Amino acid sequence: MMTEVRNRKLLSGIALVAALAVPVSAVQAGDTIKIGGLAPLSSPGSYQQGPELVLGLEWAVADVNAAGGVLGKQVELIVEDTQGRPPTGATVVEKLITRDKVVAVAGEYHSSVCKAEIEVFHQHGIPFVIGSCWSDSLTSAGYDEVFRTSVYSSKLAENMVAVMAANGIKKAASLVEDTDYGIGIAKNIENAIKKLNADIDFQYEVVEKTSKDFVPILLKYKTKVKPEVLIVAVTQPGGFLILKQAHEIRFAPTKETLYLDGTCTAQNDKVFWEAVKDAG
């Protein structure tokens, strides 16, 4: 866990340095250099991961300021809650740029929200470093303002398929959330199976990430599909519920069915264990 925290801090530091790579004229006017931070901090967003993004940015800002700041000025972080909603994300980005006068922004977790925000950054010419949005399409437009430090869905899918193939897995199933991230993971797994010529029977089902009851679909998978691996690409808290409910019905993780999490569920160990209990 400490290694994960160090890595997240390092990535946040890189993101901040990249975000500060703006013309000197853009930061001369104010007493501080204002940087925006984006994260889902309330429902329906994945609010367990949001505070981690903010914490990483806060650490990075503290490190930079302790070293003397940038261009002789301290860095000021202004954080906005994007709520996991694309319209909210676009609105707060507009506010950060036009009202708060930030010179750059870093963060975000949901790919669908990120996609809406990117258009606003491009319109205003403001640099944006993507924190943890995985959709391949986010950088496909080639906008000069957009950078990413996180993994992308097609590479993640290739890694999953390679691991399954190396371990002789022949049947896999997945529950994916109804977002660009979730559906993107499923489509990319299908593509990776073809690309790697893997002998894996794969099927998936799209679920509502805000659902509270995943037992019916889990029971169907347990009794009819019977996969050797269950891949879950549903962000929290939905992802926690799937793991807990799959364990309660003795589906996965078990000797018959492995559980492969595609969301880095255990980033926050305290939240993870409180949510899943024995299922962890």
C-alpha positions as CSV (number, residue, x, y, z in Angstrom):
1,M,0.0,0.0,0.0
2,M,2.8,2.4,0.8
3,T,4.3,1.7,-2.7
4,E,1.0,2.6,-4.2
5,V,0.8,5.9,-2.2
6,R,4.4,6.8,-3.3
7,N,3.6,6.1,-6.9
8,R,0.4,8.2,-6.8
9,K,2.4,11.0,-5.2
10,L,5.1,10.8,-7.8
11,L,2.5,10.8,-10.6
12,S,0.8,13.8,-9.1
13,G,4.1,15.6,-8.9
14,I,4.7,14.9,-12.5
15,A,1.2,16.1,-13.4
16,L,1.8,19.4,-11.4
17,V,5.1,20.1,-13.1
18,A,3.6,19.5,-16.5
19,A,0.6,21.7,-15.6
20,L,3.0,24.5,-14.6
21,A,4.7,24.4,-18.1
22,V,2.8,27.6,-19.1
23,P,4.1,30.9,-20.4
24,V,5.6,33.2,-17.7
25,S,3.2,36.0,-18.8
26,A,0.3,33.8,-17.7
27,V,1.4,33.8,-14.1
28,Q,2.8,37.3,-13.5
29,A,-0.4,39.0,-12.7
30,G,-1.4,37.4,-9.3
31,D,0.2,36.9,-6.0
32,T,0.0,33.1,-6.4
33,I,0.0,30.7,-9.3
34,K,-3.5,29.2,-9.4
35,I,-3.9,25.6,-10.4
36,G,-7.2,23.8,-10.6
37,G,-7.9,20.3,-9.3
38,L,-10.8,18.1,-10.5
39,A,-12.2,15.1,-8.7
40,P,-15.5,13.3,-8.0
41,L,-16.2,14.1,-4.3
42,S,-19.9,13.3,-4.1
43,S,-22.5,11.0,-5.6
44,P,-23.1,9.8,-8.2
45,G,-19.4,10.0,-8.8
46,S,-16.8,7.5,-7.4
47,Y,-16.3,9.6,-4.3
48,Q,-14.0,7.1,-2.7
49,Q,-11.3,7.8,-5.3
50,G,-11.9,11.5,-5.5
51,P,-10.2,12.4,-2.2
52,E,-7.2,10.4,-3.2
53,L,-6.7,12.5,-6.3
54,V,-7.0,15.6,-4.2
55,L,-4.6,14.3,-1.7
56,G,-2.0,13.6,-4.4
57,L,-2.4,17.1,-5.8
58,E,-2.1,18.6,-2.3
59,W,1.1,16.7,-1.6
60,A,2.6,17.8,-4.9
61,V,1.7,21.4,-4.3
62,A,3.1,21.3,-0.8
63,D,6.4,19.8,-2.2
64,V,6.7,22.5,-4.9
65,N,5.9,25.3,-2.4
66,A,8.4,23.9,0.2
67,A,11.1,24.1,-2.5
68,G,10.4,27.8,-3.2
69,G,7.4,27.7,-5.5
70,V,7.5,28.5,-9.2
71,L,8.9,31.7,-10.6
72,G,9.2,33.1,-7.1
73,K,5.5,32.5,-6.2
74,Q,3.6,30.0,-4.2
75,V,1.2,27.6,-6.0
76,E,-2.4,27.8,-4.9
77,L,-4.7,24.8,-5.5
78,I,-8.4,25.3,-6.2
79,V,-10.4,22.1,-6.1
80,E,-13.8,21.5,-7.7
81,D,-16.2,18.6,-7.2
82,T,-17.2,17.2,-10.6
83,Q,-19.7,14.7,-9.0
84,G,-19.1,12.1,-11.8
85,R,-21.4,14.2,-14.1
86,P,-20.1,15.4,-17.5
87,P,-22.2,18.7,-17.4
88,T,-21.0,19.5,-13.9
89,G,-17.4,18.8,-15.0
90,A,-17.7,21.2,-18.0
91,T,-19.3,23.9,-15.8
92,V,-16.7,23.8,-13.0
93,V,-13.9,23.9,-15.6
94,E,-15.4,27.0,-17.1
95,K,-15.6,28.5,-13.7
96,L,-12.0,27.7,-12.8
97,I,-10.8,29.3,-16.1
98,T,-12.9,32.4,-16.3
99,R,-13.6,33.2,-12.6
100,D,-10.7,31.8,-10.7
101,K,-8.1,32.4,-13.5
102,V,-6.2,29.2,-13.1
103,V,-3.3,28.7,-15.5
104,A,-3.6,24.9,-15.7
105,V,-5.7,22.0,-14.2
106,A,-5.0,18.4,-13.2
107,G,-7.1,15.5,-12.0
108,E,-10.4,13.8,-12.8
109,Y,-11.4,10.2,-12.5
110,H,-14.4,9.4,-14.8
111,S,-13.7,9.2,-18.6
112,S,-17.1,10.5,-19.6
113,V,-16.6,13.6,-17.4
114,C,-13.1,14.0,-18.7
115,K,-14.3,14.0,-22.3
116,A,-16.7,16.9,-21.6
117,E,-14.0,18.9,-19.7
118,I,-11.4,18.4,-22.4
119,E,-13.4,20.4,-24.9
120,V,-13.5,23.4,-22.5
121,F,-9.8,23.3,-22.0
122,H,-9.2,23.2,-25.7
123,Q,-11.6,26.1,-26.3
124,H,-9.7,28.3,-23.8
125,G,-6.2,26.9,-24.5
126,I,-5.6,25.9,-20.9
127,P,-3.3,22.9,-20.2
128,F,-5.0,19.9,-18.6
129,V,-3.2,16.8,-17.1
130,I,-5.6,13.8,-16.9
131,G,-5.3,12.2,-13.5
132,S,-7.0,8.8,-13.8
133,C,-9.3,8.6,-16.8
134,W,-8.6,5.5,-18.9
135,S,-10.6,5.9,-22.1
136,D,-8.3,5.7,-25.2
137,S,-10.4,8.4,-27.0
138,L,-9.4,11.1,-24.6
139,T,-6.1,11.8,-26.4
140,S,-7.2,10.7,-29.8
141,A,-8.1,14.2,-30.9
142,G,-4.4,15.3,-30.4
143,Y,-5.2,18.5,-28.5
144,D,-2.1,20.3,-27.5
145,E,-3.6,21.2,-24.2
146,V,-4.3,17.6,-23.0
147,F,-1.8,15.3,-21.3
148,R,-2.2,12.0,-19.5
149,T,-0.2,10.1,-16.9
150,S,-2.5,7.1,-16.3
151,V,-2.9,3.8,-18.0
152,Y,-5.4,3.6,-21.0
153,S,-8.1,1.0,-21.5
154,S,-6.7,-0.9,-24.5
155,K,-3.4,-1.4,-22.8
156,L,-5.1,-2.6,-19.6
157,A,-7.2,-5.0,-21.6
158,E,-4.2,-6.4,-23.3
159,N,-2.5,-7.0,-19.9
160,M,-5.7,-8.8,-18.6
161,V,-5.9,-11.0,-21.6
162,A,-2.2,-11.8,-21.6
163,V,-2.4,-12.9,-17.9
164,M,-5.5,-15.0,-18.5
165,A,-3.9,-16.7,-21.5
166,A,-0.7,-17.4,-19.7
167,N,-2.6,-19.1,-16.9
168,G,-4.7,-21.3,-19.3
169,I,-8.0,-19.5,-18.7
170,K,-10.6,-20.5,-21.4
171,K,-13.8,-18.8,-20.2
172,A,-14.1,-15.3,-18.8
173,A,-17.1,-13.0,-18.1
174,S,-17.3,-9.4,-17.1
175,L,-19.6,-6.9,-15.5
176,V,-18.9,-3.4,-16.7
177,E,-20.5,-0.1,-15.8
178,D,-22.6,2.0,-18.2
179,T,-19.9,4.5,-18.9
180,D,-17.2,5.1,-21.5
181,Y,-14.8,3.5,-19.0
182,G,-16.8,0.3,-18.4
183,I,-17.9,-0.3,-22.0
184,G,-14.5,0.7,-23.2
185,I,-12.9,-2.0,-21.1
186,A,-15.2,-4.7,-22.4
187,K,-14.7,-3.7,-26.1
188,N,-11.0,-3.6,-25.6
189,I,-10.9,-7.0,-24.0
190,E,-12.7,-8.4,-27.1
191,N,-10.2,-6.7,-29.3
192,A,-7.2,-7.9,-27.3
193,I,-8.4,-11.5,-27.5
194,K,-8.4,-11.2,-31.2
195,K,-5.1,-9.3,-31.4
196,L,-3.3,-11.8,-29.1
197,N,-5.1,-14.8,-30.7
198,A,-6.1,-16.0,-27.3
199,D,-8.4,-19.0,-27.0
200,I,-10.7,-17.4,-24.5
201,D,-14.5,-17.4,-24.6
202,F,-15.5,-14.0,-23.3
203,Q,-18.9,-12.3,-22.6
204,Y,-19.9,-9.2,-20.7
205,E,-23.0,-7.4,-19.4
206,V,-23.4,-3.7,-18.9
207,V,-24.8,-2.7,-15.4
208,E,-25.8,0.5,-13.8
209,K,-23.0,1.7,-11.6
210,T,-25.4,3.2,-9.1
211,S,-27.3,-0.1,-8.6
212,K,-27.5,-1.5,-5.1
213,D,-28.4,-5.1,-6.0
214,F,-26.2,-7.1,-8.4
215,V,-27.2,-10.5,-7.1
216,P,-29.5,-11.5,-10.0
217,I,-26.9,-11.0,-12.6
218,L,-24.2,-12.6,-10.4
219,L,-26.4,-15.7,-9.9
220,K,-27.0,-16.0,-13.7
221,Y,-23.2,-15.9,-14.2
222,K,-22.6,-18.4,-11.4
223,T,-25.2,-21.0,-12.6
224,K,-25.3,-20.6,-16.4
225,V,-22.1,-18.9,-17.6
226,K,-19.7,-20.5,-15.0
227,P,-16.6,-18.4,-16.0
228,E,-13.2,-19.2,-14.7
229,V,-12.6,-15.5,-14.2
230,L,-15.0,-12.7,-13.3
231,I,-13.7,-9.3,-14.5
232,V,-15.4,-6.3,-12.8
233,A,-15.1,-2.9,-14.3
234,V,-17.4,-0.9,-12.1
235,T,-16.2,2.0,-10.1
236,Q,-17.0,2.5,-6.4
237,P,-19.2,2.1,-4.5
238,G,-20.8,-0.2,-7.0
239,G,-17.6,-2.2,-7.4
240,F,-17.4,-2.8,-3.7
241,L,-21.0,-4.1,-3.7
242,I,-20.3,-6.5,-6.5
243,L,-17.3,-8.0,-4.7
244,K,-19.2,-8.3,-1.5
245,Q,-22.3,-9.8,-3.1
246,A,-20.3,-12.2,-5.3
247,H,-18.6,-13.5,-2.1
248,E,-21.9,-13.8,-0.2
249,I,-23.4,-16.1,-2.8
250,R,-20.1,-18.1,-3.0
251,F,-19.5,-17.2,-6.6
252,A,-16.2,-15.3,-6.6
253,P,-13.5,-15.3,-5.6
254,T,-13.6,-19.1,-5.2
255,K,-11.6,-22.1,-6.4
256,E,-13.8,-22.3,-9.4
257,T,-14.0,-18.5,-10.3
258,L,-11.2,-16.0,-9.9
259,Y,-12.1,-12.3,-9.4
260,L,-10.2,-9.8,-11.5
261,D,-10.8,-6.1,-10.5
262,G,-10.3,-3.6,-13.2
263,T,-10.7,-0.5,-11.1
264,C,-7.8,-0.5,-8.5
265,T,-10.4,-1.1,-5.8
266,A,-8.0,-1.4,-2.9
267,Q,-6.4,2.0,-3.4
268,N,-7.7,3.1,0.0
269,D,-7.3,0.1,2.3
270,K,-9.4,1.5,5.1
271,V,-12.4,2.1,2.8
272,F,-11.9,-1.2,1.0
273,W,-12.0,-3.4,4.1
274,E,-14.9,-1.6,5.7
275,A,-16.9,-2.0,2.5
276,V,-16.2,-5.6,1.6
277,K,-15.3,-7.2,4.9
278,D,-14.7,-10.9,4.5
279,A,-15.0,-10.7,0.8
280,G,-11.6,-9.0,0.6
